[in-house]
Amino acid sequence: MPKDRELNVLDAVRAPIEAARGLPNSHYTDPATIAEENEAVLRRTWAGLAVGADVPEPSDCKPIEFLGQPLLLVRDKDGTLRVFENICRHRGMILVEEPRKIEGAIRCPYHSWCYSKDGRLVSTPHVGGPGQNSHPQMNRSDLGLIEVRSHVWRDVVFINLSGDAAPFEEVHADLLTRWSDVEKPLYHGGWDSQFTLDVQTNWKLAVENYCESYHLPWVHPGLNSYSRLEDHYHIESPGNYSGQGTYVYRQLEGQDGEKFPDFDGLPDFWDAGGEYVAVYPNVLLGVQRDHAFAIVLEPVSHMQTREHVHLYYAEPQTDAALRQKNATQWKTVFVEDIFVVEGMQKGRSAPGFDGGRFSPAMDGPTHLFHDWVAGKVAALRAERDA
């Protein structure tokens, strides 16, 4: 598609909701368009990479590939979480292949260059010749691991690959304020409170579906039986996040009526309320009175997404049977969405589809996400054309 025509299409996406079209098919099917979009919306923003619970203890590390870039999530000896490029500064060898605890230093398996857990280059065996572990023309202080800018909020590890986004607290000031009442300590439920779903769809379709409650009566009949469509409201913050809330959150109970403990000191709204937001670009968050969840969407390819789901509680020790029941319940809900997002991905191969339309009453949160993506791509093109 010629660039001027594509720009006109993006203008149509950014039109008022009653006249807007959705993103064109190329943003879901065309590798070149998606590569440009990845630069605009995933590399230049605060994208979700993982959760802190992936490296729960000091010295834990986990290699992660994001948009083809090898990264290493490390919790140093003081408990600080860092993200580095997972490569040796000598010859670019991958440093860590599997999640593990680092004993001593991070050692390159090729020539045994060693790095501390905070990224400093601390050992270069034989670099000056046999038995000579230093060289006057090689300055170790200049050759530490390349650190990727990161920020942790609600245990989600956000990264800014380009390194030039505005501070996280500035970008998401509105959401931090909105959820200040639920800014409480979070405790990951453990092995039985996490699961991964592999979905044959572009990651954006998972965001679009999560944003809105319009589909509840048909896709989630069990959930809709008590949290009805009319019990929900839109959450809309143009340029940052969008989603939905409910006024009728119902606590899960065990066989003998046991419940999860509540987060301390919540306002009355949270007695029966819950909120679910998509933090642009690829993090889906949910919070209720007694537990929360985070979903990090991993864009594996243009039509494959890995959804990493993690559940959190108000106390470090909770009832194991109730945790498993809760995880099963949420997994059921999220699995119910799979046929929808995979069906929309297949539909994007229809050349006659023009991006679709939005219900002015029901699709506001989803339209905001389309508008945000289109705006980021348009800004990138304008910058390159300047």
Secondary structure as the mmCIF struct_conf table of DSSP 4:
data_model
#
loop_
_struct_conf.conf_type_id
_struct_conf.id
_struct_conf.beg_label_comp_id
_struct_conf.beg_label_asym_id
_struct_conf.beg_label_seq_id
_struct_conf.end_label_comp_id
_struct_conf.end_label_asym_id
_struct_conf.end_label_seq_id
HELX_RH_AL_P HELX_RH_AL_P1 LYS A 3 VAL A 13
TURN_TY1_P TURN_TY1_P1 ARG A 14 ARG A 14
BEND BEND1 ALA A 15 ALA A 15
TURN_TY1_P TURN_TY1_P2 ILE A 17 ALA A 19
HELX_LH_PP_P HELX_LH_PP_P1 GLY A 22 PRO A 24
TURN_TY1_P TURN_TY1_P3 ASN A 25 ASN A 25
HELX_RH_AL_P HELX_RH_AL_P2 SER A 26 THR A 29
HELX_RH_AL_P HELX_RH_AL_P3 PRO A 31 ASN A 38
HELX_RH_PI_P HELX_RH_PI_P1 GLU A 39 ARG A 43
BEND BEND2 ARG A 44 THR A 45
STRN STRN1 ALA A 47 VAL A 51
HELX_RH_3T_P HELX_RH_3T_P1 GLY A 52 ASP A 54
BEND BEND3 VAL A 55 VAL A 55
BEND BEND4 GLU A 57 GLU A 57
TURN_TY1_P TURN_TY1_P4 PRO A 58 SER A 59
STRN STRN2 ASP A 60 PHE A 66
TURN_TY1_P TURN_TY1_P5 LEU A 67 GLY A 68
STRN STRN3 GLN A 69 ARG A 75
TURN_TY1_P TURN_TY1_P6 LYS A 77 ASP A 78
BEND BEND5 GLY A 79 GLY A 79
STRN STRN4 LEU A 81 GLU A 85
BEND BEND6 ASN A 86 ASN A 86
STRN STRN5 ILE A 87 ILE A 87
TURN_TY1_P TURN_TY1_P7 ARG A 89 ARG A 91
STRN STRN6 ILE A 94 ILE A 94
BEND BEND7 GLU A 97 GLU A 98
STRN STRN7 ARG A 100 LYS A 101
BEND BEND8 GLY A 104 ALA A 105
STRN STRN8 ILE A 106 ARG A 107
TURN_TY1_P TURN_TY1_P8 PRO A 109 HIS A 111
STRN STRN9 CYS A 114 TYR A 115
TURN_TY1_P TURN_TY1_P9 LYS A 117 ASP A 118
BEND BEND9 GLY A 119 GLY A 119
STRN STRN10 LEU A 121 SER A 123
TURN_TY1_P TURN_TY1_P10 PRO A 125 GLY A 128
BEND BEND10 GLY A 129 GLY A 129
TURN_TY1_P TURN_TY1_P11 PRO A 130 GLY A 131
TURN_TY1_P TURN_TY1_P12 PRO A 136 GLN A 137
HELX_RH_3T_P HELX_RH_3T_P2 ARG A 140 ASP A 142
BEND BEND11 GLY A 144 GLY A 144
STRN STRN11 GLU A 147 GLU A 147
HELX_LH_PP_P HELX_LH_PP_P2 VAL A 148 VAL A 148
STRN STRN12 ARG A 149 TRP A 153
TURN_TY1_P TURN_TY1_P13 ARG A 154 ASP A 155
STRN STRN13 VAL A 156 ASN A 160
TURN_TY1_P TURN_TY1_P14 LEU A 161 SER A 162
BEND BEND12 GLY A 163 GLY A 163
BEND BEND13 ALA A 165 ALA A 165
HELX_LH_PP_P HELX_LH_PP_P3 ALA A 166 PRO A 167
HELX_RH_AL_P HELX_RH_AL_P4 PHE A 168 VAL A 171
TURN_TY1_P TURN_TY1_P15 HIS A 172 HIS A 172
HELX_RH_AL_P HELX_RH_AL_P5 ALA A 173 ARG A 178
TURN_TY1_P TURN_TY1_P16 TRP A 179 TRP A 179
HELX_RH_3T_P HELX_RH_3T_P3 SER A 180 VAL A 182
STRN STRN14 TYR A 187 HIS A 188
HELX_RH_3T_P HELX_RH_3T_P4 TRP A 191 SER A 193
STRN STRN15 GLN A 194 VAL A 199
BEND BEND14 GLN A 200 THR A 201
HELX_RH_AL_P HELX_RH_AL_P6 TRP A 203 CYS A 211
BEND BEND15 SER A 213 SER A 213
TURN_TY1_P TURN_TY1_P17 TYR A 214 HIS A 215
HELX_RH_AL_P HELX_RH_AL_P7 LEU A 216 VAL A 219
HELX_RH_AL_P HELX_RH_AL_P8 PRO A 221 ASN A 224
TURN_TY1_P TURN_TY1_P18 SER A 225 TYR A 226
BEND BEND16 SER A 227 SER A 227
HELX_RH_3T_P HELX_RH_3T_P5 LEU A 229 ASP A 231
STRN STRN16 HIS A 232 SER A 237
TURN_TY1_P TURN_TY1_P19 PRO A 238 ASN A 240
STRN STRN17 TYR A 241 THR A 246
BEND BEND17 TYR A 247 TYR A 247
TURN_TY1_P TURN_TY1_P20 GLN A 255 ASP A 256
BEND BEND18 GLY A 257 GLY A 257
HELX_LH_PP_P HELX_LH_PP_P4 PHE A 260 PHE A 263
TURN_TY1_P TURN_TY1_P21 ASP A 264 GLY A 265
HELX_RH_3T_P HELX_RH_3T_P6 ASP A 268 ASP A 271
TURN_TY1_P TURN_TY1_P22 ALA A 272 ALA A 272
STRN STRN18 GLY A 274 VAL A 279
TURN_TY1_P TURN_TY1_P23 TYR A 280 ASN A 282
STRN STRN19 VAL A 283 VAL A 287
BEND BEND19 ARG A 289 ASP A 290
STRN STRN20 HIS A 291 SER A 301
TURN_TY1_P TURN_TY1_P24 HIS A 302 MET A 303
STRN STRN21 GLN A 304 TYR A 313
BEND BEND20 ALA A 314 PRO A 316
HELX_RH_AL_P HELX_RH_AL_P9 ALA A 320 GLU A 336
TURN_TY1_P TURN_TY1_P25 ASP A 337 ASP A 337
HELX_RH_AL_P HELX_RH_AL_P10 ILE A 338 GLY A 347
TURN_TY1_P TURN_TY1_P26 ARG A 348 SER A 349
TURN_TY1_P TURN_TY1_P27 PRO A 351 GLY A 352
BEND BEND21 GLY A 355 GLY A 355
TURN_TY1_P TURN_TY1_P28 PRO A 360 MET A 362
HELX_RH_AL_P HELX_RH_AL_P11 GLY A 364 ASP A 385
#
